[in-house]
Amino acid sequence: MSISEEESWKFKVERLRKDLEATKFRDTLDVNDFDSFHGALQHLFTRYSNFPLAKFVNENVAPYFDHVKSFNAAISLSIQQNATASYVWSACLAIIEVRDGLRILFTDDPVYNELT
């Protein structure tokens, strides 16, 4: 028996809700800027310092956050100076956010996986 598209959406939303609740996502709601993100990340590194994944992220991924911060500063400056740059970067950001949202929603969808 085939389920309707609406039932499929309800199932995916419920699955995502359960996944978020299991990860205690509400603890991350106070992270609104880079500095609070960096502080929260350092707290997690300290809290989970015995886990190999935390060590890996701290040693190999975290150093790149300074590059992201400087890139963000450069983009912020350029969009303040030029309206066209503002439109271009806003469109890029929208595409990235939509793509990321679709990836989260459809990770188990065979049609989506075939397209990506």
ChimeraX attribute file (.defattr): number of C-alpha atoms within 10 A of each C-alpha:
attribute: neighborCount
match mode: 1-to-1
recipient: residues
	/A:1	3
	/A:2	6
	/A:3	7
	/A:4	9
	/A:5	9
	/A:6	9
	/A:7	11
	/A:8	12
	/A:9	13
	/A:10	12
	/A:11	12
	/A:12	17
	/A:13	13
	/A:14	12
	/A:15	13
	/A:16	14
	/A:17	12
	/A:18	12
	/A:19	12
	/A:20	12
	/A:21	11
	/A:22	9
	/A:23	10
	/A:24	10
	/A:25	11
	/A:26	9
	/A:27	9
	/A:28	12
	/A:29	7
	/A:30	10
	/A:31	14
	/A:32	9
	/A:33	8
	/A:34	14
	/A:35	11
	/A:36	13
	/A:37	14
	/A:38	15
	/A:39	12
	/A:40	16
	/A:41	17
	/A:42	14
	/A:43	12
	/A:44	13
	/A:45	17
	/A:46	13
	/A:47	11
	/A:48	13
	/A:49	13
	/A:50	10
	/A:51	10
	/A:52	10
	/A:53	12
	/A:54	18
	/A:55	15
	/A:56	11
	/A:57	13
	/A:58	17
	/A:59	11
	/A:60	10
	/A:61	11
	/A:62	14
	/A:63	11
	/A:64	10
	/A:65	12
	/A:66	12
	/A:67	11
	/A:68	12
	/A:69	13
	/A:70	11
	/A:71	12
	/A:72	13
	/A:73	11
	/A:74	11
	/A:75	14
	/A:76	14
	/A:77	12
	/A:78	15
	/A:79	16
	/A:80	10
	/A:81	10
	/A:82	10
	/A:83	10
	/A:84	11
	/A:85	15
	/A:86	17
	/A:87	12
	/A:88	12
	/A:89	15
	/A:90	13
	/A:91	12
	/A:92	12
	/A:93	12
	/A:94	12
	/A:95	12
	/A:96	12
	/A:97	12
	/A:98	12
	/A:99	12
	/A:100	11
	/A:101	11
	/A:102	12
	/A:103	15
	/A:104	12
	/A:105	16
	/A:106	14
	/A:107	12
	/A:108	11
	/A:109	10
	/A:110	9
	/A:111	10
	/A:112	13
	/A:113	11
	/A:114	7
	/A:115	6
	/A:116	6
